Structures are given as structure tokens and as C-alpha cells.
Amino acid sequence: MKKHTLLASLLLIAGVTFCQNNNSKTLAKWSDARFGMFIHWGPVTLKGTEIGWSRGSKVPTEEYDNLYKQFDPVKFNADEWVSVAKAAGMKYIVLTTKHHDGFCLWDTKQTDHNIMQTPFKRDVVKELTEACKKQGLAFGAYYSTCDWHHPDFPLYGSGGSKRKEKSDLDAYTKYLKRQIAELMLNYGPLITLWFDVPQEFDDVRGKGIIDFAHIIQPDILINSRTGTKGDYDTPEQRVGGMQMNRPWESCITIGDQWAWKPNEKLKSLRKCINTLILTVSGDGNLLFNVGPSPLGVIEPDQAERLKNMGKWLDKNAESIYGTRGGPFYPGTTLSSTRKDSTIYLHTLNSKSEKITIPVLPAKILSVTVLDGKKLKYKQTKTTTEITLPADLQDSISTTVKILIDKPAIDIPLIDLNEQFIATVSSTPNSASQMTDGSTDQLSCWKANSKDTIPWVTIDMRKPASISKVIIHEGWNSKITKFTVEYKKGNDWVSIFESNEINNKIECEFAKVKTQFVRIKFIKFTKSPIIREIEIK
């Protein structure tokens, strides 16, 4: 028995639960990196359906669970995967070492449901961690908290929708701990353990997992999906809102699906880069997902898209890596990052030759593009107007560099006044996504699952006559009753009610004058997700 395996066994037997967390330096390094590669991969690629979630739905359970017997990705080359990530400007990789289907991509001693029992018989985690070390990228392990294949986990069936008559969550928890001990001790050090879908794991059980991981590797980062808070939040398939007080990382697919999908439509290069900019401008990281093919290859079109992101990053690196979000809230046409005594303005979806920002509580020393060419600017008591000639603009996004006479981080957050102000009953960090002018699935607000009567209030900044509210519902949301109200004096008055949104609804009513509109979601079968709210 290896000494690492023995150590893990002794820790489990002792039942040690104290925490030796000392990860502040790792957290700073991870935040500075800003951009990582997420990889979802496994035998399910043989079917081209979604990993984990298609088990028992699109693919019968017995067939799904036996796909590993045919899995032989003969073209897998860990060095090539890492090279693609590096060319994209990514600084770390997170691999699905075990998804909800229970299949393991490493030589685990805890189950035979693993890569060494396939025709391939190669330890993917080992090869990928070695390739990351060789090329200077950090490595993190995604590990599904739930496991619909394991006999001791209480839930099974499609999406874990059924409950077993007999199960043993304590025994499963010990299995989970032994597996993450293998990952940390035999393949580490890891930058993060990225857990997912806790289901039966509550705050106490989740905290026990985090404490156990910190005994083995005190500086490891743990995300927010063990059943408790962890080190950082993980908004999924959307850009998180501005959040400076707690680290976060948006995980988003390059196409439509996490796992490999034949002939998948990819996001445009502009969309990919804007997603990165908006994430970093909100003070978050972007974990951008690819799904390698059944043969083990990152598809050429995905690799090309990532490499082109890398080319943009080569020119704009100083405005992304090692920066903080702000001082301006991200808007529809302009976003910002900051570092030392510099503010970086990023143009989004705009080719205007004039950039107008609110006046800064600091003296401007110079305004240039990144290559040092000076830009003209003029200031009033309330605004600064910068001239950005067309011949100095980037085809995707131009970065303007403003040098000031004080640390940029000392400037309080400033509203660009580009959009209405949204306040919400829960998950406030993404509220602004509903009024950013985008109906994209990536830009949305999702109510907390414990929010029994979610609501959204829109402040239009000044009174206006309105007669229509358009609501764009998000994916995986099912609202069955809602009301639209407007504020009249100190009272809320109902002006529209419906039993469905069904992706999009135009709520028309007799014209009223107000500054505030409120939408209350009375009934729903899945937590409300709203992509955008328009008021006319």
C-alpha cells in the first residue's frame, strides 16, 4: 500500500474533522489567473449526449453504465489538450474526474467503474496532471458530490429523481473522502476541488468534506457545491454580477452542451471574448468548457476559437490577468478592470468614436490605448469624454488605459447609468443581468431555491409613462403564475397577471406613470430564471 493511501485511511479511521485551511495565497493566485479550461469527458461521448444527465433519460441506464466497455479514445494526447488551453491564454484546467454517473477517469482503488477497466486502460488524470506541470498550468479536479451509480448514494434514476429503499449516506461519504484523498495525494497538489450537485449533502456534511480536504492539502480551494459555502461561488451558464466581497467563477460552455456533441454550434469569437471581459469586469474568473470527442480530441473548430481568444489576450493581457473588477459596473457597451494606478476600459458591441464616463474621484494623468498611443480627452464637472479614432479600434473589443494619481482599487464602484436598476428577493449579485440589454441565456438572474415568493423590482431612475413589460424567461425555469405591479405613491398596484411566460411574454396594460415596476412570481415548478426585463 502506498504511503499516501495509508495516510488517507488513517485520517478516515481517526475521524479527524478539524480544519487547517491556509489558502489565501492560492486564492490570490487563482483570482489573478482569471481564465481556465473546464473539460467534461467520459464514455458518454460515444452517444453524443449530455454527461450524467442523459443517464436514464436519453440513454437507458444499463446501456449508459456499460459504455465504458467500448470507450477507447486512441487519439487522446494530454499535451495537446494543455497546449490548446495555453494557446487560449488559460492558466488552469479543471477536469471531470468523476461526474454524476460515477465513472472515474483515474486509476482509483475504490471502484472498478474507472478508466483502467476500459479498452483504453490509461490513467487520464495522471497524464493530464503531468502535462499541466510540464507546460506550467495549474490543475484542478471536478468531482461530483452526488453519484447516481454508487449503491450507497440515496438517489438514482434520471437526474437522481428516485430514492432507493436502502442506502447508506455515511458509507458513501467515506467513499467520497477516500476518492478525493487519492486525487490530492497521488495527483496533487491541486489548485481546486470542484464539487457539483450536493443533493443529499447538507451544510454539516459538506463542511466535513472541506475540513477533510484541508487536512491533506491546507491550501486547496473548494467551491460552493459540497452542501456548504466553500471558498468561491460558481454561477453556471451565465456571467455573474458585480461581486467584490467574495470570489466567484462563472462556468460556461463554448457551445450548447458540456460533453461532446456532434456538429455543435459554437459561440462567436466576439461572444467568447465579451463573456471573458464581462466576467473579469465583475471581479470573477471564467471557467470555459470544452467537450473532447470520443477519440479524445478537442474538436478543431473549438481549438481554433480558443486560439483566437488567445490572440486577443496576447494584446490585452495586462487588462485581464491580475486585475480586479470595476470601478465601473459592467454595462452593455462599456466594461472595466483595474490594477495598481490604472483603469482599463473595454468597449463592448460598440464602434463609437466617443467614450463618455462619469468623472472619477482622482486626477487623470494620461489616456492611451494599450500600445501607448495617446488619446484626446476632455473633462467637465460630471463627465470625461474620450476620443477613440476608428483606426485605433480593435475589431472585437478595444482596451483604453487610464492612468490616475491613486490606487485604482480605492475608487468606490461607479454606475455608468446605462441601464435600469434591479433589486431582487434573493441572489442579488446577478440582478443587473436582467437589465443589461441582453436576452442571452448567459445573462440572467436565478432565484434562490429556498426563495418561496421571488420578486424583482425595477427602478427606471425617473418617472415614465409605460404600457408594456416584456419578460424573457431563462432555460430550466417554469413559472406558472406571476403578477406585474407598479408603485403608486407608497402602494403597489397590480396591472397584469398570467399563469405562464413560456420563454417570453409581453404584458400589456393601460398606460400608467411610475418609476418602479415589480414582478412577483407566485407559483413555479422550477425556480424562476429571468434573462431580461424590458419596460416600454
C-alpha positions in Angstrom: 0.0 0.0 0.0 1.3 3.4 -0.9 2.1 5.8 2.0 -0.4 8.3 0.6 -3.2 5.7 0.6 -2.2 4.6 4.1 -2.3 8.3 5.3 -5.8 8.7 3.9 -7.0 5.6 5.5 -5.6 6.6 8.9 -7.3 10.0 8.6 -10.6 8.4 7.9 -10.3 5.9 10.7 -9.4 8.6 13.2 -12.5 10.6 12.1 -10.5 13.8 12.1 -12.7 16.8 11.3 -10.7 19.9 12.3 -9.8 22.4 9.6 -6.3 23.6 8.8 -7.3 25.9 5.9 -4.5 28.2 4.8 -5.3 29.0 1.2 -5.1 32.8 1.0 -2.1 32.7 -1.3 -3.7 30.1 -3.5 -6.9 32.1 -3.7 -4.9 35.2 -4.8 -3.0 33.2 -7.5 -6.3 31.7 -8.7 -8.0 35.1 -8.9 -5.1 36.6 -10.8 -5.3 33.8 -13.4 -8.9 34.8 -14.3 -9.2 32.3 -17.1 -9.3 28.5 -17.0 -10.4 25.5 -19.1 -13.2 23.2 -18.0 -13.3 19.7 -19.6 -16.3 17.4 -19.5 -15.4 14.0 -20.8 -16.1 10.3 -20.4 -17.7 7.2 -22.1 -21.0 9.2 -22.7 -19.2 10.8 -25.7 -19.9 7.6 -27.6 -23.6 8.7 -27.6 -23.0 12.4 -28.1 -25.5 13.2 -25.2 -25.0 15.2 -22.0 -22.7 13.7 -19.4 -24.6 12.4 -16.3 -27.9 14.0 -17.1 -28.7 11.8 -20.1 -28.3 8.6 -18.0 -31.7 7.0 -17.7 -33.3 9.6 -20.0 -31.8 9.9 -23.5 -29.7 6.8 -22.9 -31.1 3.8 -20.9 -29.4 3.3 -17.6 -28.0 -0.2 -18.4 -26.7 0.9 -21.7 -25.2 4.1 -20.3 -23.4 2.3 -17.5 -21.8 -0.2 -19.9 -20.5 2.4 -22.4 -17.1 2.2 -20.7 -16.6 -1.2 -22.1 -16.4 0.4 -25.6 -14.5 3.5 -24.6 -11.2 3.6 -26.4 -10.1 7.3 -27.1 -7.0 6.3 -29.0 -6.2 9.9 -30.1 -6.1 11.3 -26.5 -3.0 13.3 -26.0 -2.8 15.2 -22.8 0.0 17.5 -24.1 -2.2 18.6 -26.9 -5.1 19.4 -24.6 -2.9 21.5 -22.4 -1.3 23.2 -25.5 -4.8 24.3 -26.6 -5.5 25.7 -23.2 -2.2 27.5 -23.1 -2.7 29.0 -26.5 -6.1 30.3 -25.4 -4.4 32.2 -22.6 -5.9 29.9 -19.9 -3.9 29.5 -16.7 -5.5 26.3 -15.2 -7.5 23.3 -16.2 -10.4 21.5 -14.3 -11.3 18.0 -15.5 -14.4 16.0 -14.6 -12.6 13.2 -12.8 -16.0 11.8 -11.8 -19.4 13.1 -12.9 -22.8 12.2 -11.6 -22.7 8.9 -13.5 -19.9 7.7 -11.1 -17.4 6.8 -13.8 -13.8 7.7 -12.8 -11.1 8.9 -15.2 -8.2 7.8 -12.9 -6.8 4.6 -11.5 -8.9 4.6 -8.4 -8.7 1.7 -6.0 -12.2 2.4 -4.6 -14.3 1.1 -7.6 -13.9 -0.9 -10.8 -16.1 1.7 -12.6 -13.0 3.5 -13.9 -10.8 4.2 -16.9 -8.5 1.3 -16.3 -11.3 -1.2 -17.0 -11.9 0.3 -20.5 -10.1 -0.9 -23.7 -8.1 2.3 -23.3 -6.5 1.3 -19.9 -4.7 4.6 -19.4 -4.8 6.9 -16.4 -6.2 10.1 -17.9 -5.8 12.2 -14.7 -2.2 11.1 -14.3 -1.3 12.1 -17.9 -3.2 15.4 -17.8 -1.7 16.5 -14.4 1.8 15.6 -15.8 1.2 17.6 -18.9 0.0 20.6 -16.9 3.1 20.5 -14.7 5.3 20.3 -17.8 3.6 23.3 -19.5 3.1 25.4 -16.4 -0.7 25.3 -15.9 -2.4 24.5 -12.6 -4.7 21.5 -12.4 -8.0 21.1 -10.5 -10.3 18.2 -10.2 -14.0 18.3 -10.7 -15.7 15.7 -8.5 -19.4 15.2 -8.4 -20.7 15.3 -4.9 -23.7 13.1 -5.9 -23.3 9.7 -7.6 -26.4 8.1 -9.1 -24.4 4.9 -9.9 -23.0 4.2 -6.4 -25.1 1.7 -4.4 -24.8 3.7 -1.1 -25.9 7.1 -2.5 -29.6 7.5 -1.7 -30.8 8.8 -5.1 -30.8 7.2 -8.5 -32.7 7.4 -11.8 -32.7 10.2 -14.3 -31.2 13.2 -12.6 -31.3 11.5 -9.3 -35.1 11.7 -9.3 -35.8 8.5 -7.4 -35.0 7.4 -3.9 -33.6 3.9 -3.1 -35.3 1.7 -0.4 -31.9 1.1 1.1 -28.8 3.3 1.1 -26.0 4.5 3.4 -25.0 8.1 3.0 -22.4 7.8 5.7 -20.7 4.9 3.8 -20.9 6.9 0.6 -19.3 9.9 2.3 -16.4 7.7 3.4 -16.1 6.5 -0.2 -16.1 10.2 -1.4 -13.4 11.1 1.1 -11.2 8.1 0.0 -11.5 9.2 -3.6 -10.7 12.8 -3.1 -7.7 11.7 -0.9 -6.5 9.7 -3.9 -6.8 12.7 -6.2 -5.0 15.0 -3.8 -2.3 12.7 -2.6 -1.5 10.8 -5.9 -2.0 13.6 -8.4 -1.6 16.8 -6.4 -1.1 19.4 -5.4 -4.4 20.5 -6.9 -5.4 24.2 -7.2 -9.1 23.3 -6.5 -11.6 20.5 -5.8 -14.6 21.5 -7.9 -17.6 19.7 -6.4 -21.1 19.6 -8.0 -24.8 18.9 -7.2 -24.7 18.1 -3.5 -28.3 16.9 -3.3 -28.3 14.9 -0.1 -25.3 16.7 1.4 -26.2 19.5 3.8 -24.1 22.2 5.4 -22.7 19.9 8.1 -21.7 17.0 5.8 -20.3 19.5 3.2 -18.2 21.2 5.9 -16.8 17.8 6.9 -15.7 17.2 3.3 -14.0 20.6 3.2 -12.3 20.1 6.5 -11.0 16.7 5.4 -9.6 18.1 2.2 -7.8 20.8 4.1 -6.1 18.3 6.4 -4.4 16.7 3.3 -3.8 19.9 1.4 -4.3 23.0 3.6 -4.0 25.5 0.7 -6.5 23.8 -1.7 -9.5 25.8 -2.9 -13.0 24.3 -2.6 -16.0 25.7 -4.5 -19.6 26.2 -3.2 -21.1 22.9 -4.1 -20.4 20.5 -1.3 -23.5 21.5 0.5 -21.9 24.4 2.2 -20.3 27.8 1.3 -16.7 26.9 0.3 -14.1 29.4 -1.0 -15.8 30.7 -4.1 -19.2 30.9 -5.8 -20.0 29.2 -9.1 -22.7 30.8 -11.3 -23.4 28.4 -14.1 -24.1 29.1 -17.8 -24.2 32.9 -17.1 -21.9 35.7 -16.3 -22.1 36.5 -12.6 -22.9 40.0 -11.4 -20.5 42.5 -9.9 -19.3 41.0 -6.6 -16.1 42.3 -5.0 -16.6 40.9 -1.5 -16.4 37.1 -2.3 -14.5 35.3 -5.1 -16.6 33.7 -7.9 -16.1 31.8 -11.1 -18.6 31.5 -14.0 -18.6 28.1 -15.7 -19.9 28.4 -19.3 -19.8 26.1 -22.3 -18.2 27.1 -25.6 -21.2 25.6 -27.3 -24.6 24.2 -26.1 -23.6 21.1 -24.2 -21.0 20.3 -21.5 -20.0 16.9 -23.0 -19.1 16.4 -26.7 -22.0 16.9 -29.1 -21.7 16.2 -32.9 -21.9 19.3 -35.1 -22.2 21.6 -32.1 -22.8 25.3 -32.8 -20.1 27.4 -31.0 -20.4 30.8 -29.6 -18.9 33.5 -31.8 -15.4 34.8 -31.1 -17.0 38.2 -30.1 -19.3 36.4 -27.7 -16.5 34.4 -26.2 -14.3 37.4 -25.6 -17.1 39.6 -24.3 -18.0 36.8 -21.9 -14.5 36.8 -20.5 -14.4 40.6 -20.3 -17.7 40.9 -18.5 -16.7 38.1 -16.1 -13.4 39.8 -15.1 -15.1 43.2 -15.0 -17.4 41.9 -12.4 -14.4 40.6 -10.4 -14.8 36.9 -11.4 -13.0 34.1 -13.2 -14.2 32.3 -16.3 -14.0 28.5 -16.5 -14.7 28.0 -20.2 -15.8 24.4 -21.1 -14.8 22.2 -24.0 -16.0 18.6 -24.6 -13.4 16.4 -26.3 -14.6 13.8 -28.9 -15.0 10.1 -28.3 -11.5 9.7 -29.8 -10.1 12.1 -27.2 -9.6 15.1 -29.4 -10.6 18.7 -28.8 -12.5 19.5 -32.0 -10.6 21.7 -34.5 -13.3 24.4 -34.5 -13.2 24.6 -30.7 -9.4 24.7 -30.7 -9.4 27.4 -33.3 -11.9 29.5 -31.4 -9.8 29.2 -28.2 -6.6 30.1 -30.0 -8.2 33.2 -31.4 -9.2 34.2 -27.9 -5.6 33.7 -27.0 -4.5 36.1 -29.8 -6.8 38.8 -28.4 -5.4 38.1 -24.9 -1.8 38.4 -26.1 -2.5 42.0 -26.9 -4.7 42.7 -24.0 -3.2 40.6 -21.2 -2.4 43.4 -18.8 -6.1 44.4 -18.7 -7.3 40.9 -17.7 -4.7 39.0 -15.7 -4.1 40.1 -12.1 -6.8 42.8 -12.3 -9.8 43.5 -10.1 -13.3 44.4 -11.4 -14.5 47.9 -11.6 -14.5 50.7 -10.8 -17.5 50.9 -13.2 -20.3 48.4 -13.0 -20.3 46.3 -16.3 -22.6 47.8 -18.9 -23.9 46.9 -22.3 -21.4 49.0 -24.2 -18.6 49.5 -21.7 -16.9 47.5 -19.0 -13.8 48.0 -16.8 -11.0 46.4 -14.9 -8.3 47.9 -12.7 -4.8 47.3 -11.4 -2.3 49.5 -9.5 -3.0 53.1 -10.6 -4.6 52.0 -13.9 -8.2 51.7 -15.1 -8.8 49.6 -18.2 -12.0 50.4 -20.2 -13.2 47.7 -22.5 -15.6 48.6 -25.4 -18.4 46.0 -26.0 -20.5 45.8 -29.1 -19.8 49.4 -30.0 -17.7 51.2 -32.6 -18.4 54.7 -31.3 -15.5 57.1 -31.5 -16.6 58.8 -28.3 -16.5 57.1 -24.8 -18.2 59.1 -22.0 -17.7 58.1 -18.4 -18.7 59.7 -15.1 -16.0 61.9 -13.6 -13.5 60.0 -11.5 -12.6 60.9 -7.8 -9.0 61.0 -9.0 -6.7 63.0 -11.3 -6.2 61.6 -14.7 -2.5 61.5 -15.7 -2.9 60.0 -19.2 -5.3 58.2 -21.5 -3.9 55.8 -24.1 -4.6 52.6 -26.0 -2.6 49.6 -24.8 0.3 50.2 -27.3 0.9 53.6 -25.8 -0.8 55.8 -28.4 -2.3 58.8 -26.6 -6.0 59.6 -26.8 -7.6 63.0 -26.6 -10.0 63.6 -23.7 -11.9 66.4 -22.1 -13.4 66.8 -18.7 -16.4 68.6 -17.3 -17.6 68.7 -13.7 -19.6 65.5 -14.2 -18.1 63.5 -17.2 -14.9 62.6 -19.0 -15.2 62.2 -22.8 -12.5 60.2 -24.6 -12.0 60.3 -28.3 -11.2 56.8 -29.8 -10.5 57.1 -33.5 -11.7 54.2 -35.7 -8.2 53.3 -36.8 -7.2 52.6 -33.2 -10.1 50.3 -32.5 -9.9 46.5 -32.3 -12.4 44.5 -34.3 -13.6 42.7 -31.2 -13.0 44.9 -28.2 -10.7 47.9 -27.7 -9.0 48.5 -24.4 -8.4 52.1 -23.2 -5.8 52.6 -20.5 -6.4 55.4 -18.0 -3.5 56.2 -15.6 -4.6 58.0 -12.4 -2.8 59.6 -9.4 -4.0 57.0 -6.8 -4.6 53.2 -6.4 -7.5 52.4 -8.7 -8.9 49.9 -6.1 -9.6 52.8 -3.8 -12.2 54.2 -6.1 -15.8 53.2 -5.0 -17.9 51.4 -7.6 -19.5 53.8 -10.1 -22.7 53.3 -12.0 -22.4 54.0 -15.8 -26.2 54.9 -15.9 -26.6 52.7 -18.9 -29.5 50.6 -17.5 -32.3 50.3 -15.1 -31.6 49.2 -11.5 -32.9 45.8 -10.5 -33.4 44.7 -6.9 -34.4 41.2 -6.1 -35.6 38.9 -3.3 -32.6 36.6 -3.5 -29.2 36.1 -5.3 -28.6 39.9 -5.7 -25.2 39.5 -7.3 -26.8 38.7 -10.7 -29.7 41.1 -10.6 -28.1 43.5 -13.1 -28.2 40.8 -15.7 -31.9 41.3 -16.2 -31.4 44.9 -17.4 -28.2 44.7 -19.4 -29.9 44.7 -22.8 -29.1 41.0 -23.5 -31.6 38.2 -23.8 -28.8 35.6 -23.9 -29.1 32.6 -21.7 -25.7 33.5 -20.2 -27.0 36.8 -18.9 -29.8 36.0 -16.4 -31.0 36.1 -12.8 -32.0 32.9 -10.9 -33.9 33.0 -7.7 -32.6 31.0 -4.8 -34.2 27.6 -4.5 -35.3 28.5 -0.9 -37.0 31.7 -2.1 -40.7 30.9 -1.8 -42.1 34.0 -3.4 -39.4 35.6 -5.5 -39.7 39.1 -6.8 -37.9 41.6 -8.9 -38.2 45.4 -8.6 -37.1 47.6 -11.5 -36.1 51.2 -10.8 -36.3 53.2 -14.0 -34.4 56.0 -12.4 -37.1 58.6 -13.1 -40.9 58.5 -13.6 -42.1 57.5 -17.0 -45.3 56.6 -18.8 -45.4 52.9 -19.5 -47.9 50.4 -21.0 -45.9 47.2 -21.6 -43.5 45.0 -19.6 -41.7 42.2 -21.6 -40.3 39.3 -19.6 -37.8 36.8 -21.0 -37.7 33.6 -19.1 -34.5 31.6 -18.8 -33.7 27.9 -19.5 -34.8 25.3 -16.9 -37.3 27.7 -15.4 -41.0 27.0 -15.1 -43.2 29.9 -13.8 -46.9 29.1 -13.5 -48.3 32.3 -12.0 -46.9 35.8 -11.7 -48.1 39.4 -11.3 -46.8 42.8 -12.6 -47.3 45.8 -10.3 -46.4 49.4 -10.4 -45.7 51.7 -7.5 -48.3 54.5 -6.9 -47.2 56.7 -4.0 -46.4 54.2 -1.3 -48.6 51.4 -2.6 -48.1 48.7 -5.1 -50.9 48.3 -7.7 -51.4 45.2 -9.8 -51.7 45.8 -13.5 -51.1 42.4 -15.1 -51.4 38.7 -14.1 -50.7 35.5 -16.0 -50.2 31.8 -15.5 -47.2 31.4 -17.8 -44.3 33.1 -19.5 -43.2 30.2 -21.8 -39.8 31.8 -22.8 -41.2 35.3 -23.5 -44.3 37.2 -22.7 -45.4 40.8 -23.5 -47.6 42.1 -20.6 -49.7 45.0 -22.0 -51.9 47.2 -19.8 -53.4 50.7 -19.7 -50.8 53.4 -19.6 -49.5 54.4 -16.1 -46.9 56.7 -14.9 -44.3 55.4 -12.4 -40.7 55.0 -11.6 -40.9 51.5 -10.1 -42.2 48.2 -11.5 -42.4 44.9 -9.5 -42.8 41.4 -10.8 -43.8 38.7 -8.2 -43.6 35.0 -9.0 -46.4 33.4 -7.1 -46.2 29.8 -8.4 -43.5 27.8 -10.2 -42.4 24.2 -10.6 -38.7 25.2 -11.1 -37.0 28.3 -9.6 -37.6 31.4 -11.7 -34.8 32.3 -14.1 -35.2 35.7 -15.9 -32.9 36.6 -18.8 -34.2 40.2 -19.4 -37.0 42.6 -18.4 -38.0 45.4 -20.9 -40.3 48.2 -19.9 -41.9 50.4 -22.6 
